[in-house]
Amino acid sequence: MTVEVFIAGVGMTRLGKRLDQSVKSLTAEAVRGALVDAGAQPADIGAAWFSNTRQPMLEGQNTVRGQIALRPLGLAGIPVVNVENACASGSTALWLAMQWLRSGAGDVALIVGAEKMVWPDRPERVAAAFAGGTDIHDRAGVLAFIRDLGGEEPGEGRSLFMDLYAAQARAHMARHGTTAEDFAHAAAKNHTAGALNPLAQYRTPMTLEQVLADKPVVSPFTRAMCAPVSDGAAAAVVCSAAGLARLGAAARASRVRGCALVSASLREAGDLGNHIGRRAALAAWVQAGVGPADVDVAEVHDATSYAEIQQIENLGLAEPGAVGERLRRGDFALGGRSPVNVSGGLVAKGHPVGATGIVQLHDLTRQLRGEAGAAQVPGARIAVAENGGGFLGVEEAATVVTVLERAA
């Protein structure tokens, strides 16, 4: 019998330009919040997984990041595993912690994601930190992929990932008749939702017209359609049923019904039925024993607003090519049929890379508890998160899809 896994407590910092904060201080705030939320003490934690991607490049802290950040919190002597899996690092930490819990090695674990990415005095390092995430031995292949999809060559000072997303967006436009206005609808929806989230980086509602009129980045994207660089941290206390009972946290816990981690395949570019996001979703649905029709609220990895449309399709929440019309109808907004990114998504909430996957778990856990305030989806019982990162071949290098259920 598979050991059930629960999220007993969550904590998160405000996301944004936290110039007075460090990886250590952000970690401390998120971890202390998660421990209090779970009714746990540091001594209850049997192992920890620490997700961070940028500290080696921006600060030179290349190893033992988790041990260093967690030690001041009394989390010393236990197994600490450092996790780096591009933008999917935080959700990969959950996947790893679940294997530990299911092995019977312990009954209470901690997952933490933290990033300090905003350094006004280190612009060259910040830019260099976004040069990776692809096969650096095959940059010519990445550029050829962009050209084949009708995209632009990378511009000076622009992240290669924006060009990759833009090329895929153009291909989607050609294939399905998607328009720049469709991407703008997704962005406006999320910026409007972000205004309801006190922890979001951007809290200013935006109209479709304001999104389209924002500063151009790379066609068809404006700045409002792209996730910002962010500082922040998030943490979760993850338990088996025995650990949950020991903490006495069952009344507010969420159950992990499914969690699938997959890597890039060798598929052809046009074989979108085997897109990494689709494969991860199908695996998670099988584990969970539920499907897209059962979902009450979703969080997807909208590093750009095109990615939101792509991942809505991959999760099976809409047929390919139908997302634009449903965005215009308000189906994916708060109060709609299938609310997506009611936290503000990455474009409004922020994208502290190593923390992003755990931020999604924080937001969905609060939804399932009925604690999301003005952004609450009434009666939310089943939630799904998609978190992907890196790029290899013709798709993301790693993707995790997680299905949660209200436990009580």
N, C-alpha and C positions, 0 to 999 in steps of 0.2 A: 504493500500500500504506500502511495506517495505521501510524504510528510507535508502537511499543509503549512503554508507560510503566510504570515500576517505582518502588516505595517502597524506597529503599536503607537508610534509617535513621530512627529515631523517638526522640523524647525527650519527657518529660512531668514536670511538677511534681506534688507532692501537692496535691489539691484540698481546699478548705475555707476557714476564716476565717484568712487569712494576714495578720494585722494588722501584722506587721513587714516586709511585702513591698510592692513597687511593681510597676507594669507593666514597668518596665525590668528589675528583678531577676528577676521571674517569666519574662520573655522570655529572659533570659540563661541561666537554668537549663535551660529546655526546648531552646533552640537548641544550647547546648554538648552536651547529651545526644544530640541527633539527629546532630550532626556526628561525635561520637566513635563513635556506633553505626554510622554509614555509612563510617567511616574517611576522612572528608573534612576539609578545612581551609576556613576562610573564603574563601580564594582560589579554591577550586573552584566556588563558587556563582556562577552567571551572572545570576540574577535572584531576587527574593523577593516573596512576597505576604503581607501582614500583616493579620490579621483581628482587629478590635476593634470593639465596639459601644457601650460605656458610658463610655469615658474622656472624650468631649466633655461629657457631662452631669454626670459626677461630679468631674472634675478641670479641665474647661475646656480640655483639649488637643484642639482641634477639627480640626486638620489635621496632616499629615506625621507621624502617629503612628509608622508603621513606620520611617521614616528615623531618627527620634529614638531608638526603642528598639533598632534594629539597629546604629547607628553605633558604640557602645562595644564591639561584638563584632568590629569590623574589617570589617563588611559595609557599606562605604561606596562610592559611585561607581557601583554597579550599579543597574539598574532596580529600584525598590521600588514596589509597587502596594498602596495601602491599600484593604481590602475591608470593606464593610458590607452584609450581606444578612440582617439579623435573626439568629435562632438558626441559620440555615443558612450563616452567614458562613464558618466554617472549611472546610466541604466545598466551598463556592463557590471558595475559594482554590485547592483542589486542581483543580477544573474549569478555572479560568483558567490555572494553571501547566501543565496538560496541553495547552492550546491553544498555549502558547508553545513547549513542547517539540516538539510535532507540526509547528509551523511551520518548525522547523530553526533558530530564532534562537539556541539554545543546547542544552546537553545535561545540565546539572545545575541544579536550582532548589530553592528553600527555601520551604516554606509554614509560617506561624507563626500561632497564635491565642493571645491573652492578654487576660485581664480582671482588673481589680481592682474588685470589686463590694461588698466588705464595708467599710463606713465607719460605725462606731458613732457618730461625731460629726456625721454628715451624713444622718440618717434621712429628712429631707424630700427630699433629692436622690436618695437610693436609691429612694424611692417614686416620684418623678417619672420616674426612668429607666425604669420599667415602665409608664408611661402611654402610650408610643408603640407602634409595631408594628402599628397599624391606621390606617385612613383617618380622620384627625382631623377632616376636613371632613364626615364622615358618621357621627359617633358615634351619631346617632339610628338609623341603619341597623343598626349593630352591636347596639344594645340591642333593636331589633325582632327581630333574628335570635335573640337569647337568649330573648326572650319566646315567639317562635314555637315554639321547641323545648321549651318548658316549664321554662326555667331561671329562676334568681333574678336580680333586679336587683343590680348590683355593690354589695358592701358596703363600708363605710368602711375604708380602709387595706388593701383587698384588691386584688390584681392583677386587672385586667379579664380577663386570660387564664385565670385560674382559673374565672371565671364562664362564659367561652366553652367551656372544656373540660367543665365540669360540665353545661352545657346539652346538649352533644353526647353526653355520657355518658348523660344521662336519655333522650335520643332513642334511643340504642342499646339501652338497657334496654327501652324500649317496643317497639322493632322486633324484637329478638331474644330477649328474656327474660333478658338479662344482669342480674346482680345486683351489689350493693355488695360481696358476698363474692368475686365474680370479680375485681373491681379489687383487693381486699385480697389475694387469692391472688398476683396479679402483684407487688404491692408486697412481700409477705413473701418471695417468691422472690428478689427483687432485693436486699432488705436482707440476706438470708442469704448471697447471693453477695458482697455488698459486704464482708462480714466477711473474705473471702479475698483482698481487694484492698488491698495496703498503701498505695496512693495514693488510696483512696476517702475522701470526707469523713465518711461514717457507716460504722462498722465493727461495728455491733451487730446480730446476727441478730434477726429479729422473727418471731413466729408470726402466723397469721391473726387470732387473737383480739387480740393486741397492736396490730396495725395498725388493726383496727376500733375499738379502745378509745382510740386516740390522739386528740389534740385535733381537734375538727371544724374544717374550713376552709369549705367550701360543699358542701352535699349533692350527690352522695353521697361526697365526699372527706374523708378525715382528713389530718392533716399528713404522715403516713408515706406517703401516696399522691401526694405533690407534691414536685417537685424543689426543693432549697434554693438560695438565693443562694450563690454560690461564687466564690472567687478561684482562679486557676490559669492554666496555660499548657501548650501542647503544640506540637510542631514535627515536621516530616518533611522529609527530603531526598528529592526526587523526580527521577528520571532517565530519559533515553532509554536504549536498549541501549548506545549508545556511551558515555554517561556512566557507566553501571553498570560497563562494562568498564574504564573509566579509573580508577574508584575501587576496583575489585577487590572489589565487594560482592555479587556475584551469588549467592553461597552462602546469604545470609540475606535476600534481597530477596523482596518480594511483587509480583506483577504486577497492574496495574489492568486487569481484563477489561472493565469498563464503568463509566461515570460519567455520569449524566444529571441535568441541571439543568432544572427547569421552574418556571413561575410560575402563579399562580392563574388559572383560566379563568372563563368566564361561565356555567358550568353552573348548573342548578337545584339547590336544596338536596337534593332526594331522589335525584339522579342520582349515586349513590355509586360506580357503575362507572367514572365519570370523575373520581373524587376525585384531587386533585393527587398524593397519595402513590401511588395506583394507576397514574397515567399515568407518573410518574417510574420506578416499578418496571418497568413494561412496557418502557419505553425502555432501561433498563439491562440487562434480560434479553436484549433483542435485540442490543445491543452486545456483551454478554458471550458469547453463544452457549450459555448455560446457563439453567436455570430454578430455581424454588423447590425442586424435588425434589433438586437437586444441592447445596444449601446445608448446610454442616456447623455453622456458628455465625453468629449475627446480632447486631447492635447496632441498636436502634431508639430513637427520640427520645421517651422517656417523660417529658415534662415533667409529665405526670400518668399514673397507671397506666391510666386509660382510653385514653390515646394509645398505650400499648404494644399493647393489644388491637386498636385501629384499625389500627395499622401492620403488625401481624402479618397481618391480613386483606389490607391493601393489597399487601403483598409476595407474597401468595399462599401463605404458609406454613400457612394454615388457611382453611377456608371461613367466610364471614361467619356469625356466630352459634355457631360451634363452638369458639371459643377458650376460653370458660369451662370447658367440660368437659375440654378438653385440659390446661388449667392444673391442674385438680384431679387429673388423672392424672400430672402431673409431666413432660409432654412437652417443655415449654419450659425446664425447669430443667437445671442441670448434670447430665449423665448421662442426660438424656431424649432423645427422638427428634430434636428440633429446638431445641437450646439457644439462648435469646435473652437478651441482657443478662447474661451470666455475669460481667461486670465489676462488676455492681451497678446498671447503668443509671443514668439521671440521678437517680432518687429517692434512691439511696444513694451513688453515686459523686460526684455534684455536677453543677452546670450553669453553668460559667463561659462565658457565652453565646458570645462570639467564638471560644472555644477548643474548644467541645463537639464540633464535627464532626471536628476533628483528633484529639481525645482518642479518638473512636471508631476512627479509623484506627490510632492507636497500639495500642489494645487488640486489634484484629483482626490487625494485623501480628504482634504477639507470639503470638497464638493460632496463626497459620499457621506460625510458626517453632518451635512447641512450647515457648515460653518463658513461658507464663502461670502456671506454678507450680501451686498447689492448685486454680486455676480452669481448668486446661487441659482442652480438649475433645480427647480422643484422636484422632489422625490427621486433624485439621482440614486440609482442602485448599481448600475454597471458602467464602468469607465474604461477608456483605452488610451494609452500613450504610445506614440511613435517617436523614436529618437535615433537619428542616423548621423554618420560622420565620415569624413575623409572621402577620397575618390580614387577608384581603381578600375581601369578599363572603361566601362560605360556607365558606372553607377557608384553610389556610395560604397565605401570600403567595409563599413560595419553598420548594422541596424538592429535595434532592439524594439520589439513591440510587447507591451505589458498590458494585461487585462486585470482590472481590479473590481472587487465587489464589496458592497457594504456588508460587513460581517454580522452586525447585530440587527 
